[in-house]
């Protein structure tokens, strides 16, 4: 048995695929592995890229709460992916719960404008919630129970008063 019959895996794969397909495969691999850099380690720990299908990035998350956090950043995530991987031709993101047999949890964004509208609505709701918390009378703060929560609430009230 001569050395000429022993080949490494890359040379075997190269013989089956042309250079363009290998290059595209490497680029897809790079894309899938870059998810933590795109969304951050915290979100990446609870989500993953499941597929790229017909111009949509399919993202799975382990809980609806993680999907909501991803949706709040949907526009910036899409922008980052399009900027780094323009060859994917992405035009939207689809979110779904992992282990749900592909059942979609949200519809894909039809446009960037809709993403921006959703982001603005979420920011407005957050501000309204913060204002509502800040409006609670200090005398009711004792009713909150947990001392750590009371301290957090006092800090929030102080911050909100500083913004007014």
Residue pairs with C-beta under 8 A, 6 or more apart in sequence:
13 22
14 22
17 25
24 87
27 85
27 87
28 52
31 49
31 52
31 81
31 84
31 85
31 88
32 49
34 84
35 44
35 47
35 48
35 49
36 44
38 44
38 77
38 80
38 81
38 84
39 47
39 70
39 73
39 77
43 66
43 69
43 70
43 73
46 61
46 62
46 63
46 66
47 59
47 60
47 61
47 62
47 66
47 67
47 70
48 59
48 60
48 98
49 57
49 58
49 59
50 58
50 59
50 60
50 96
50 98
51 57
51 58
52 58
52 88
52 90
55 89
55 90
55 91
55 92
56 90
56 91
56 92
56 93
56 94
56 108
57 78
57 81
57 88
57 90
57 92
57 93
57 94
58 93
58 94
58 96
59 70
59 93
59 94
59 95
59 96
60 95
60 96
60 97
60 98
61 67
61 70
61 95
61 96
61 97
61 98
62 97
62 98
63 97
64 97
64 105
67 95
67 96
67 97
67 105
67 106
70 77
70 93
70 95
71 95
71 106
71 118
72 118
72 119
72 122
74 93
74 109
74 115
74 118
74 119
75 109
75 112
75 115
75 116
75 119
77 93
78 90
78 92
78 93
78 109
78 112
78 115
81 88
81 90
82 88
82 90
92 108
92 109
92 110
93 108
93 109
94 104
94 106
94 107
94 108
95 104
95 105
95 106
96 102
96 103
96 104
96 105
96 106
97 103
97 105
109 115
109 118
130 156
130 160
131 160
133 153
133 156
133 157
133 160
134 156
134 157
134 160
134 161
136 153
136 157
138 157
141 150
141 153
141 154
142 150
144 150
144 153
